Amino acid sequence: MKLSKLASEIAESPTFALNEEARLLRERGEAVINLGIGEPKNKTPIAAVLSSGAKLTTGDVKYTPPDGLPSMKKAVIRYTEEAYNRLVAPENVIVTNGAKQSLFNIFYSILDPQDEVIVVAPYWVSYPEMIKMCMGIPVIVTPEDGTFTPRFEDIERAVTSSTRAIIINSPNNPSGAVYPPELIEKIVNLCEKKGIFMICDDIYHKLTFDGVTAVPAWNFAKKDIESSNVIVVNGVAKLYGMTGFRIGWVVAPRKLVTVMTNVLAQTTSCVSPIAQAAAEGALNGLQSVVEALRLQIQNNRDVLLQEMKTFNGVRLIEPHGTFYVLPDVRAFNKNSVEVSKFLLKKAMVVTVPGKEFGMEGHIRISFAGSVKDITEGVSRIKWALDSTSPNEIYIGDKKLVRDWM
Ligand SMILES: Cc1ncc(COP(=O)(O)O)c(C=O)c1O
């Protein structure tokens, strides 16, 4: 069978693969704890349920305009004004099947073969694969100082005549880092000067802790929205915990939105109106649900940090946003795939190898789940890796003794 070389070389999504492995183990009766997936445990906000329910009961569920229902776009415009202090027109907005489709369509719409996109490590797993699917070249910039914040000089040095965009995700998945405003300002200026796009993946932008805020790139943009280099991606998956509704959106110059609309219309026609109505409900409903989720996640992070304090050998940079932490586990094993496999086999805990995020020697732990899972999960990880922790543990109703160190 002859398949596309380009498509065949695209890597499997490691988070979804691990999730499936955890599900199968659970089905076999194993007491698996999933600290791999970035998915809050909350129920869908009631305003979203009512709004999508109302749409469904009309029985009028048809194609929508490819760029989104006018009422959904209106909700996005209001959100953009409130959260970013930026007034945009409906022509600047496109609604997509999750932020994932937003990102893919952006790359597809701005890249020609061999064009380059600068990606800052640690990065979300899908960026390099999406860029490659669009025949572009991901150019990875990695901080060399052991932090998770890139140096501006390194980004600047990576720009070539083929660079079309720089993608920034702050708060950052997988590190939880929130980039300082000065760095954002410098990148905006660089992009304006060089005429390249700055893609801001803002999917976690309100999920920050300790009074730290993610300063929007638009605050520093000198150009108006139509000639701006800033593209903002957002969605309801993380802030409202509505991962299954698959709603994302892009706010960008209308010239780009027009091209993206054609791409979307020719590939998926439009986004389900039931899901759009749900997102509309969430955006127009009580915003205290976002703050409630943020507080719960911050509490989870505090619990996790407390548990990690007694973890010998592990190096950790406190996350100030998202629901992930990326501890350095090189003291145990430099190969993060081996560490994650070992943790799943011995401790029945799912983590994601840092290698997938361009940060070998680290593992990503998600604290989006329950406090019980976080405390039990971390104590199992300590038991498996840290020889100074007690060498007996209960996993489910099985008492296990550590016999490998
Ligand atoms: C950084 C980042 N961007 C985009 C997405 C995709 O979001 P969605 O579920 O809306 O497609 C994710 C999901 O994990 C993410 O972590």
The ligand as an SDF file (V2000), in Angstrom:
LIG
                    3D

 16 16  0  0  0  0  0  0  0  0999 V2000
   -1.0880   25.1190   23.8880 C   0  0  0  0  0  0  0  0  0  0  0  0
   -2.3340   24.5160   23.3310 C   0  0  0  0  0  0  0  0  0  0  0  0
   -2.8590   25.0440   22.2090 N   0  0  0  0  0  0  0  0  0  0  0  0
   -3.9730   24.5230   21.6490 C   0  0  0  0  0  0  0  0  0  0  0  0
   -4.6060   23.4340   22.2130 C   0  0  0  0  0  0  0  0  0  0  0  0
   -5.8190   22.8570   21.5230 C   0  0  0  0  0  0  0  0  0  0  0  0
   -6.9990   23.2710   22.0950 O   0  0  0  0  0  0  0  0  0  0  0  0
   -8.3900   22.7010   21.5750 P   0  0  0  0  0  0  0  0  0  0  0  0
   -8.7750   21.5960   22.4950 O   0  0  0  0  0  0  0  0  0  0  0  0
   -9.3340   23.8800   21.6370 O   0  0  0  0  0  0  0  0  0  0  0  0
   -8.2090   22.2380   20.1750 O   0  0  0  0  0  0  0  0  0  0  0  0
   -4.0850   22.8400   23.3700 C   0  0  0  0  0  0  0  0  0  0  0  0
   -4.6990   21.6360   23.9450 C   0  0  0  0  0  0  0  0  0  0  0  0
   -4.1350   20.9020   24.7180 O   0  0  0  0  0  0  0  0  0  0  0  0
   -2.9310   23.4160   23.9530 C   0  0  0  0  0  0  0  0  0  0  0  0
   -2.3900   22.9120   25.0730 O   0  0  0  0  0  0  0  0  0  0  0  0
  1  2  1  0
  2  3  1  0
  2 15  2  0
  3  4  2  0
  4  5  1  0
  5  6  1  0
  5 12  2  0
  6  7  1  0
  7  8  1  0
  8  9  2  0
  8 10  1  0
  8 11  1  0
 12 13  1  0
 12 15  1  0
 13 14  2  0
 15 16  1  0
M  END
$$$$
